[in-house]
Amino acid sequence: MLFGCSPTESDIMNVEQWKESELIFTSGSEYENPYTDVDFWVEFTDPDGDKLFRPGFWEKGNTWKVRFASPTDSGEWTWKSFATNESDVGLHGKTGKLKAAPYKGDNPLIKNGLLRMSPGKRNVIHANDKSFLMIADTPWALPWRGTYETVATYAANREELGFNTALLMSLMPDRGVDGPRSRTEPGGFAVAFEDLKEGHINEINPDYFNYLDSLQNILINHGIVPVFQPVFHGFGWKGKNILGWNVDSLEYARYCRYLVARYGAEPAMWLVSGDGDARETGVEEGGQEIEKWDAYSQPTGLHYSPYSHEVPDWWNRGYKYIPHKNKMHQAANWLDFQWCQTGHGAEHQLHKVAQMYENKPTKAVANGEPTYEGIRDSSNAAGWWQGHEAWSQLLSGGTMGVVYGAGGLWNWKLTPEEKGWEAWADSDVSWREAIELPGAVYVGYVGKALQGLNITDIEKHPELANGNLCLAKPGELFIIYLQEGGSTTVNQIPENGIYKWFNPKTGKFVSEGNTNSGAEKFTSPVDDSSVLIIQKSE
């Protein structure tokens, strides 16, 4: 995905719109710890004089990099580098020019531009205003267990099924886990920071992130947006002394900036808190740092524990637990979305997204962790359970999109026999077997059914569909889910519009026709779960 060069004063580097390009610098000073000892960034100025700042990062040795994506398809940009060590002539005071051009590739994620929030904050759109309905998977442990070959297999499978987003723990967060430094041995994992076991993230391992670069590019080449969670706050990988429980706030903020520097010039989202209550140290500081340095304002949000309104019976962390109610930092400028969690007991809990949908100021909403298919037991939340969950959560207020998970995949088990997890978190399949579980197919059908629809800032309107689950833009677009089929009367439908019935169990449209204006009764041709889509004729 990269085009890079080592800049000189006379170079004019050609860059395609929204395609990541890279400037390479050689520091003129020596640093005991380059990751912590100096900050480095570049100021880019577009043809109209508007400025865009991108943080740089230490690559290895004396090499530093800045990654940039041009928001324009023409014109000349100028740039100038800055470092907190102004005496470093290799990093500070360098200048150059870029010439923007149209994107020549065919990856829709790049062609449509980086991601941002919709005007009404209900969901995600591309830079060109095209809707992005998140169909997300949770291969959390992929960054430190996946290989080039296995991630390519995973990404091809998920692309075929219709997934476009992957939730990732950017590093293995458990201080209490030991194992070989290996992506292919049982119990093994790659190491991002050498001092993580001691409770810090200062001694970075550049080779880890060079490898992660390649895994990220595999995902993006398959149309899958990475969601980077810096350091998990909840169960983590094996539940053993998770760093996020007490990470240093300044170290956490620095690492958030590093992720923005390294991965923020390609499609991405930022998940500042993972499986916690969002009160943990570093969460607010991390969110603020992302807002400061992400010039493209890609979506930033929180992922909560399931204990939103109750105190967990196992709580023993030495301070009083206060239920988070899935709305911490609701008014923060850096916060774009809120994701609840409904736990792994195979319950269709729709009230959480429904409540979150009403919170003000408006933030995009999703259930970021429904029950993972096959976790603990192969029959748990299996098959169509996942399809019903996805449609129900989406139309109950989770308008940002849907999230799926599978036992054996979330923790990237190398073999079914691999040990190390408590029974409730374990499964009897490997990651490779888990990607074949049937529930993922039904979740993928959600994206395929709604592909091409302008869902930007669509809202809940059950009152227009006899109280049934309904998202709508009255007079333009309706999406209605009938769990058992049957009939519904729909009000404020578009004049001379079209309707289609979609079978969410087969992934096929089964009938269609034209509409009249006002109100009309529609009856599903399928005596089973059905989705009705009504839209204005083009």
N, C-alpha and C positions, 0 to 999 in steps of 0.2 A: 504493500500500500504506500510505501514511502518513496519520495524522490529527495535525495539529499546532496549537499555540497558543502565544502569548506569555503566560507565566504572570503572574498577579497574586495577591495574598494571598487575595482573595475567590473566585477561580476554583476550581471543582471540575470537572475535566476527565473526561469519560466515555471509558473505554478498553475495547476488546473483548479477551477473552482471547487471548493469543499474537499479536494483530495489532499491528504496530509503530505506536507513537505517538511524538510528537515534542514536546519542550519547546524553545522558542526564547528565547534570552537576548541582551541587548545589553550589551556590556562598557562599564564606566564608565571604563576606563583605555585609554591608547594604548600599543601595543606595536610595537617595531621589526620583530619577526617573531612574530606571534601563534602560529604553529605550534610554535615552539620555546621561547618565553619564558614560558609559563604553562601549568600543568596545571589541569584543570577536571573535576569529576565531581559526580554527584548520588547521594545516599543515599536509597533508597526503603525504606519500612517497611510491611509488609503488615498485615492486620487482627490477626494473631497476634503481632506484634512482631518478626518475623524481618526481617532487613535484606538488601537487594540493592543492589550498587553498579554504576553504569553510568558509564563515562568519557564526557566530552563532547568535542566537536571544534570547531575554528574553521571556520566556513562561508565567510565572506568579509566584508570591511569590519569592522564591529564586531559582527557576528552570530555567535553560538555556538549549538550545538544539542546536545541529549541525546536519544537514541532509546531507547525502553523498550518491552518487551512484558510484559504482565501474566501471570504464571503462574496467576492465580486468575480464576474467572469471576464472582465477586461480592465484595462488601466494599469498604471504603474504604482506600486507601493514602495515606500522607503522604510528602512528599519534602522534602529540604533540599539546597541546592547548596553546593559548596566549591571554592575556588581557591587555588593556592599563593600568589597575590597577594591576601592577605586584604583589602587596601584597595580592591580592585575591587568596588564595591557592586553592579555589574550582574551579576557572576558569583558572588560569595561571599555566603552567608547568605540567599539567597532560599528561600522555603518555599511549599508548596502541597499540594493534595490531588487524588487521582484516585479515580474510582469505577469499579470493574471490572464487566464485564457479559459474558455469553456471546458467543462469536464468531458473527456473523450470515452470514458468507460461505460459499463452497463450495469453497475451495481446500484440498485435503487436507493440503498442507504446513503450513498455518496451523491448520486444524481439529485435527490430531493433535498439534500442539505442536512446539516446537523440538527439535533433535536432541541425543542424548547417547549414551553407550556403554551396551551391555547389561550386566547384572550380572556375567556371566562374561567380558566384554571381547572376545568373539569378533566382534561386529558392532554395528551402529548401530540404535537404536530412537528413536521419538518420545517426547515427554514423557508421552503417555498409554500408553506401553509397546508400541505397535504397531510391528512389525518394519519396518525400512527396509533393503531390499536394494539396494545401490548398483549402478546400471547407468550407468556414467560414460562421457562423451565428453571429448575433449581439444582444444577450440578455444582453445588457450593464448593466442593473440594477439588474441582478440576484444576485450578491454578497450580497446586503443588503435587498433584497426583497424575494429571493427564500428561501424555506424551504427544509428539507431533502426529503419530499414527492413530492413537486412540481418540484424540480430539477431532481429527479429520473424520473418523468414522461416526463419532457422536454428532458432529455438526451436520454431516450429510443426512443422517437420519432425521434430525430435528427440522432441518430445512424442508425435507420432503413432507413431513407431517404438518408443517405450517407454523412452527414456532419462530419467533423473531427476537426473542430476548432471553438472556441467561443470567441468573443471579449467581454471583461469585464471591466467596470469601477470598480476598486478595492474598491472604497468607494463612498458614496454619496457626491458629490463635492459642492453642493449648500449651501453657507453660509446663504442665505435668506429664506430657507425652514424650516418650523416648522411642526411637526407631531408627533404622538405617536411613541415610541421606540418599534415598532412591525413589524413583517414580514407578518402579516395576517390582519391587520386593514387598511381600506382605508386611504391613506395619510401617512401611517406609513413607517418606515425604520429603520434598525439597524445602530448603530453609531460606527464608527471605531476609531475616535479621539474625546475626550471630548472637546478639544479646537478648533475644526475646525470652529465653528461659529465665533470665535474671530480672525480667520485668521491664525491659526497655526496648525501644526500637530506634537505636542510634547507629549500630554497626551494620550497615546495609550490605547485602550480597548482590553486587551488580549482575552476576551471571544468572541469578534467579529471575530478575526482571527482563533480561535479554531473552530468556526462554519464554517468559510470559508474553512478551511482545509478539512472538510467533504464534502462540496459542490464541491471542486476541485477534490477530490477523486472520487466522483460520475461521474463527467465528464470524467476523465481519464479511469475509469472502462468501460465506454461506447465508448472508442476510440476517445475522443474529447480533443484536446489540448487547455488549457486556454491561452488567450493572455491578459496579465495583463497591464492595463493602470493605472498608479499610481493616478494622480489627473487630471481630465479633464480640458482642456483649452478653450473649446468653449461653446456650449449651456448648457452642463451638463445635469441634470435631468429635471429641470423645468425652467432653464434660469435665476436663481435668485442669482446674486452676486457669481459667480463661483470662488472658491479658486484658481484655476489654473491661473486666470488672474494676480495675484500678490503674488503667494506663495513665501515664503522665499527659496532661492536657496539651502542653506545648509540643511534646513529641508526636502526639496524635494529630495536631493541626499541621505540623510540618509534613507528616506522611500524607495527609489529605492533599496538601499542595503538590507533593511529589507525584501522586497519582494523576492529578489534573495536568501537571506538566508532561507526564509521560504518555497519557492516554486521552487527554482532553481535546486533541485536534482530530479525533475520529468519533463516530457515533458512540455515545456512552451515557450512562446515568450514574448518579452517586448516591449510595445508601449509607448515610452517616452513622446510623445506629442499626445494629442487627440483633434481633431477638432479646431486646432489653426494654427498659422503661423510658429511655431517652433522657434520663437524668444523670447518666454516668459521666464521669469526668471526660472532657474532650469532645463531647458531642456538640455542644454549642460552639466551642472554639473551632472545631472541624468544619461545621456548617458555614461559619463566618469566613473561614479561610477559602473554602471552595467558592463562595459567592465573590470574594475579592479577586480571585485569580482565574476563574473560569470565564473568559471573555465571551464565550458563546452561550452562556447561561443554560447549559444542558440541565435536565431535571435532577433535582436533589431532594431526597426524602428520608423517611424513617420507617423502620420495620420493627414492630413491637412483639413482645412476648404475648402469650395468650391470656395473661393475667391482667386483663384490662380493668375489671371492676371488683376483683377479689384478691385476697392475699394467698399466695401459694402455701400449702401446708408444709412444704419442705424448706421454707425460707430460713436461712441461718447466717446471713452475711453481716451481722453485727449492727445493723441499723434498721429502722422501721421501714417496712415496705408500704408505699402509698400507691394505690392503683392509678395507672397512667391514663385510663379512659381513652386511649388511642388519639389523644389530642395535645400532646406536649408540644411546645414551641409553635402552636397554631398560628400565631400572629407574626412569627419571625419572617423577615424578608427573604432569608436564605432558603426557607422551606417551601417546596413545591408540591409534595405529595405525602400522604399518610397511608401506611399499609398495616392493617391489623393482622392477627393470627388467630385461627380458630382451633388450633390444637390437632391432635392425631387420634381422636376418638370417633371418627367417622360420623360426626354430627353436622348437618347442614345449618350452620348458624348464620342466618342472614341479617340478624339485627345489628351486628357490628357495623357493617358497611352502610346500612340504612341510617344509623345514628351519625356516623362520620360524614355522610353526605350532607347532613344539615349543619355541620359545624361552620362557624364563621371566624375569620375570613375563609372563603372557599379554598380548599386544597383538593387536588385530585386524590381519588380513593381507590384502593383495591384490597382484596384479601391476599396478603403476601405469603401466607402459608396455610392452605387448607390441609386436610389429612393427606399425607403422602400415600400413594398407592402401594399396598403390600408391606408397609412398615409394620413390624412386630408380627404380622400374620399375613400370609399370602392373599387372604380374602378381604383384608381390611381396605375399605374404600376402593374396591377394585372395579374395573370396567366402567360401566355406564354411570356409576356413582360420580365419577370425575366429570362426565359431561353435564349431568344435572347440576352439579356444584358450580361449574363454570358459568353456565347460562344464568343460573339463579343469582350468583354473586354479582355478575355484570349488570343485570337488570334491577338489582336491589339497591344500587348506588355505587358499585365499584366500577365507575365509568372509565377509569384509566386502562382497564384490561383485566386479564385473568392470569392466574399463576397455577402451575402444576408441579407436583413433586412425586418422587418414587423412592421407596426404600431400596438401598443398594446403589442408587444413583447419587443421591444427595451427598453421601460420604465417599463416593467413588470406590466402592469395594472392588478389589482386584479379582477376588474369587469368592464364590458363595461361602467358602469355609473360613475366610479371613476373620480373625477374632479382634476384640477390642472395644465393643460397644455393649451398653446395657441392653437387656432384652427388649425394652420398649422402643429403642432406637435402631434395632438391628433388623436385618432381613436375610432371607436365605437365597438371595440372588446377587450376582455381581453387577457392576454398572452396565456391562455389555448385555446381560440378560434383562436388566431393568428397562433399557430403552425400548424393549419389545413388548412391554406390558400394554394391555389394550386401552387403558384409560387415557393415555396420551393421544391416541387417535381422536377420541371424542373432543378433547380440548382443542386440538388442532382444527377441528371442523368449525369452531367458533370464528376463527380468523378467515377461513375459506368462505363461510357464509356471508360475512360482512365485508369482504374484500372490495375495495373501490368505493365504498359508501363514505360520504362526507359526514362522519360522526362528530366532528369538532363541536365541543360544548353541547352535545346532546344531553337531555335531562330526563329525570323520572317523570312520567305522566300516567300512573295507573288509572287515574280518574277518566282518562280518555279511552280506556279499554276495559270497561266493566270491572275495574279493580285488579285486573291481571297484571303481571310483571310487564312493564312497558317503558321503554326509552323512546323519546320522541322529540322532533322539532315540528311542532304542529303546523300542518299545511305543507310539510316538505318530506319528512321521513319518520317512520315508525318501525320499531323492533319490538315484537311481542312474543313472549314465551308462554306456551300452554303446556304444562307438565303432562297432562293426560289427553291432549288434543281437544276436540270439541269446537265450540263456537265462541266468538266474541264480537261485540259491536264496537266499532272504532269511530270516534268523533274527530272532526276537524281534519279529515283526510284530504289530500290534494285532489283538485279537479283534474280529470283525465290523467290520473296517475296510473301506476302499475303496482300490482301486488304479486308476491311470490311466497309459496309455502316451502319451507326447508325442513327436511327430515334430519334432526341432529344425531340420529343413531346410524344413518347410512351415509351422511355427508352429501346428500343429493337434493336438488330442488325438484319437487314432485308436481307442482302445478303453478300456473300464473294466469293473470288476467288484468283487466283494466278497472279503474275505480271511477266512481262518481264523487262529486264534492259533498261535503257535509258529513253525515253519518252513514255507515253501512255495516251490515252483518257479514262476517266471514266465518266459514266452517272448514276446518282442516280436513283434507282428504285422507289423513292418516289417523287411525284410532290409537294414537300413542303420542308421546312427546313431539311437539311441533313448534316451529318458529315461523311467525308471520312477519314479512318485511313489506312495507308499503313505502313507495317513494314517488316523488314528483317526476314526471316525464321530462327528459332533457329537451 
